Amino acid sequence: MNRQQRLTMADTATVRAAGLARKAQAEAEKTGNAANLAAAGSLWALIAQAHTSIAALLQPTEETD
């Protein structure tokens, strides 16, 4: 997997984490219970962090048509 693919996966994971965080906040405001959503959001944030860390170690890829 190249650097750009890792960055794309990190971006996707970040979007999922943000979506789950919004759902957790809404659920907490509505019912006071958002632990499972918050945990899932945390996991996706960690996945994004891992992909970003790996991408930082890889060489940039050349642009191809």
N, C-alpha and C positions, 0 to 999 in steps of 0.2 A: 504494500500500500504506500503510495507516495505522499509527499507533504500536503499537496492540495486536497487529496482525498481525506486525509486526517483532519484538515481544517474544516472541510465540508461536514464531516461527521460531527466535529465539535460544535459547529453552528447548529446542526439539526438537534443535537442533544441539548444545547442551550435553549432553543425554542421550546422543546418539550418540557424542560425544567421550569421555564417561565410560565408556560401554560398550566402546569400542575400547581405552581405557587399561587397563581390567580384563583384556581379552583379551590385550593386549600383555604385561601383567605376568605372566599365567599362562603365556603362550608363552615368555617369557624365563626363567621359573623352570623350565620343562620342557625347553626346547631351547637356550636362550641366544640365540635369534634372534627378534627381535620388531620389527625395523626398519620393515617395511611397515605393520604395525598401528599402530605409534607414529606414523608419518608420517601415516596416515589420521586418527588421533585428533587430531593437531596441526592438520590442515586443518579438521576440524569445529570445533575450538576457535576458530580464526581466523574461521570463518564466523559462529559465535555472537557473537564480539566485534564483527564488522562490523555485524550486525543490531542489537546493543545500542547501538552508537555512533550508528547512523542513528536509532533510536528515541529516543535522548536528545535529538536535535535537533528531533523532531516534537512538535507540540502534542498533549496528551492528547485522546482522542476522547470525545465525550459518550456516555453509556450509552443504548442504545436497546433497545426491547422486541423 
